[in-house]
Amino acid sequence: MVFNMMILRLALALIGLAFAALIVWAIAVGDFWAEGAWLFANPWGIVSLADLYFGFLLSAVVIALVERPLVAAVWILPIPFLGNVWVVIWFVWRLPVLRKRLTI
C-alpha cells in the first residue's frame, strides 16, 4: 500500500507541475483582462468560475478538517490567489495523513 501511495503522490505532483506550466503558458500568450472580461460576459464563463471557487471552498474544508487552525489558515488563505496548484502541493504533502484518517 505504501508503494501505491507514492505512485499517487507522484502522479498528483506531475499533474500539478503540468498545470503550473499551463498557467505560465497562458500568462505568456493570453490577455488576462480581455479573456477575464469574456468569462464574466458569458453564462458558462460565470458557471466555470463558480465551479472553480466552489472547488476551492471544498478544498479549504478538507484542509481545515486535517490541520490545526493556524496551519489551516496558512494553507487556505492563498487558495483564491494561487488556485489548485497550491491545493495539489498540500495534497501531495498530506495525502498519507488523509489516507490514515480515512482508513477504518
C-alpha positions in Angstrom: 0.0 0.0 0.0 2.9 2.4 0.7 4.1 1.9 -2.9 0.6 2.8 -4.3 0.6 6.0 -2.1 3.9 7.0 -3.6 2.6 6.5 -7.1 -0.5 8.6 -6.3 1.6 11.3 -4.8 3.9 11.4 -7.7 1.0 11.4 -10.2 -0.5 14.4 -8.3 2.8 16.2 -8.3 3.3 15.7 -12.0 -0.3 16.9 -12.8 0.3 19.9 -10.5 3.5 20.7 -12.4 1.8 20.3 -15.8 -1.0 22.6 -14.6 1.6 25.2 -13.4 3.2 25.0 -16.8 -0.2 25.6 -18.4 -0.7 28.7 -16.3 2.7 30.0 -17.3 1.9 29.4 -20.9 -1.5 31.2 -20.6 0.1 34.2 -18.9 2.7 34.4 -21.7 0.4 34.2 -24.6 -3.0 35.3 -23.4 -4.6 38.6 -22.5 -5.7 38.1 -18.9 -8.1 41.1 -18.7 -9.7 40.6 -22.1 -10.3 36.9 -21.5 -11.5 37.5 -17.9 -14.0 40.0 -19.3 -15.2 37.3 -21.7 -15.7 34.9 -18.8 -17.9 37.4 -16.9 -19.8 38.2 -20.1 -20.9 34.6 -20.8 -23.2 32.4 -18.7 -20.9 29.4 -19.0 -17.9 31.5 -18.0 -19.7 32.5 -14.8 -20.6 28.9 -14.2 -17.0 27.8 -14.7 -15.8 30.5 -12.2 -18.5 29.5 -9.7 -17.4 25.8 -10.1 -13.8 26.8 -9.6 -14.4 28.7 -6.4 -16.7 26.0 -5.1 -13.8 23.6 -5.6 -11.6 26.0 -3.6 -14.2 26.0 -0.8 -14.3 22.2 -0.7 -10.5 22.0 -0.7 -10.5 24.5 2.2 -12.9 22.4 4.2 -10.7 19.3 3.8 -7.6 21.3 4.8 -9.5 22.7 7.8 -10.5 19.3 8.9 -7.0 17.9 8.8 -4.8 20.8 10.0 -4.6 22.8 13.2 -6.3 26.2 12.9 -3.2 28.3 12.3 -1.7 25.8 9.9 -5.0 25.5 8.1 -5.2 29.3 7.7 -1.7 29.4 6.2 -2.8 26.8 3.6 -6.4 28.1 3.0 -5.8 31.9 2.6 -3.7 31.7 -0.5 -6.1 29.3 -2.3 -8.1 32.0 -4.1 -4.9 33.6 -5.4 -2.7 30.5 -6.1 -5.5 28.1 -7.0 -5.3 24.4 -7.4 -1.6 24.4 -7.9 -1.4 25.4 -4.2 -4.0 22.8 -3.3 -2.1 20.0 -5.1 1.0 20.9 -3.1 -1.0 20.4 0.1 -2.5 17.1 -1.1 0.9 15.7 -2.2 2.3 16.6 1.2 -0.6 15.4 3.4 -2.1 12.5 1.4 -0.6 9.9 3.7 -2.3 11.6 6.7 -5.6 11.8 4.8 -5.4 8.1 4.0 -4.6 7.2 7.6 -7.5 9.2 9.0 -10.0 7.8 6.4 -8.9 4.2 6.9 -11.0 2.4 9.4 
